[in-house]
Amino acid sequence: MGGNIKKFLVFVWELAKIAIVAFIIVAPIRYFLFQPFIVSGASMAPNFATGDYLIIDEISYRFSGPQRGDVVVFNAGFIPKYEGQKFIKRIVGLPGETVEVKNGKVGIYRDGQELILDEKYLPKDLFTNNNSRVILGENQYFVLGDNRPESYDSRSWGILFKNDIVGKAFIRIYPFNEITTFPAVVY
């Protein structure tokens, strides 16, 4: 009988060691490099849907800044009623630019140059409403949802500061038939 208890304790100890090593490996990756995010809501349709399970890259922005077209997850606590929540949106305006939403189009102005965004990732008939003009300062971004009529974004609550950004969408791992990485958008 004593031999069985000893074997059981050895087995439990081996399982505990495996769990400890797994935790030591996985915890830093989860908390400092990548983190899961589940999409909720229609603001990023048709490109992202409720229930999409994404892995967010938290390390890239430590080496380079967000780029136009990046899909980012950020802490929405600076927006009244959204403390503790995270949002997902697309970066449209970068620091030092002026963003103007006018006549259904998004224009970017920087150093006397004008760029009207050709947003190929959006449905062709999409109209960006809520005319507005925002001048972005250092570490400030203008973000929009891909489903412009349904998105609560910078047109409503203003600028997004870099320190609120958690990371960028890296890969969709669910639903399984839509597994994909998210390459840089070209305008």
Residue pairs with C-beta under 8 A, 6 or more apart in sequence:
32 58
32 59
33 57
33 58
33 59
34 55
34 56
34 57
34 58
34 59
34 167
34 170
35 55
35 56
35 58
35 166
35 167
36 53
36 54
36 55
36 56
37 53
37 54
37 55
37 56
37 73
37 86
37 88
37 169
38 51
38 52
38 53
38 54
39 48
39 49
39 50
39 51
39 52
39 53
39 54
39 88
40 50
41 50
41 150
42 49
42 50
42 147
42 150
43 87
43 88
43 89
43 145
43 146
43 147
43 150
43 151
43 152
43 153
44 71
44 88
44 89
44 90
44 145
44 146
44 147
44 151
45 146
45 147
45 150
46 123
46 146
46 147
47 71
47 121
47 146
48 54
48 71
48 88
48 146
48 169
48 172
51 174
51 175
52 172
52 174
52 175
52 178
53 172
53 173
53 174
54 73
54 88
54 169
54 170
54 171
54 172
54 173
55 170
55 171
55 173
56 73
56 166
56 167
56 168
56 169
56 170
57 167
57 168
57 169
57 170
58 166
58 167
59 167
60 167
60 168
61 162
61 165
61 167
61 168
65 94
65 95
65 162
66 72
66 91
66 94
66 141
66 162
66 165
66 168
67 91
67 94
67 184
68 91
68 92
68 93
68 94
68 108
68 185
68 187
69 90
69 91
69 121
69 184
69 185
69 186
69 187
70 90
70 91
70 168
70 169
70 184
70 185
71 88
71 89
71 90
71 91
71 168
71 169
71 182
72 88
72 89
72 90
72 91
72 143
72 160
72 165
72 166
72 167
72 168
72 169
73 86
73 87
73 88
73 165
73 166
73 167
73 168
73 169
74 86
74 87
74 89
74 143
74 160
74 164
74 165
74 166
75 85
75 86
75 164
75 166
76 82
76 83
76 85
76 86
76 87
76 164
77 83
77 84
77 85
77 164
78 161
78 164
79 157
86 166
87 152
88 169
89 143
89 144
89 145
89 151
89 153
89 154
89 160
90 121
90 143
90 144
90 145
90 146
91 141
91 142
91 143
92 99
92 106
92 108
92 117
92 142
92 143
92 144
92 154
93 99
93 108
93 134
93 136
93 141
93 142
93 143
93 154
94 110
94 136
94 141
95 136
95 137
95 138
95 139
95 140
95 141
96 110
96 136
96 137
96 138
97 108
97 109
97 110
97 136
97 142
98 108
98 109
98 110
98 133
98 134
98 135
98 136
99 106
99 107
99 108
99 109
99 132
99 133
99 134
99 136
99 142
99 154
100 106
100 107
100 108
100 109
100 132
100 133
100 134
101 107
101 128
101 129
101 130
101 131
101 132
101 133
101 155
102 131
102 133
103 131
104 127
104 128
104 129
105 116
105 117
105 128
106 116
106 117
106 119
106 128
106 144
107 114
107 115
107 116
107 117
108 114
108 115
108 116
108 117
109 115
115 187
117 187
118 187
119 126
119 187
120 185
121 146
121 185
122 146
122 148
126 148
126 149
127 148
127 149
128 144
128 148
129 148
129 149
129 155
130 155
130 156
132 155
134 142
134 154
134 158
134 159
136 142
136 159
137 159
139 161
139 162
139 163
140 159
140 160
140 161
140 162
141 154
141 159
141 160
141 161
141 162
141 165
142 154
142 159
142 160
143 153
143 154
143 160
144 151
144 153
144 154
144 155
145 151
145 152
145 153
154 160
168 182
169 182
170 181
170 182
171 179
171 180
171 181
171 182
172 178
172 179
172 180
172 182
173 179
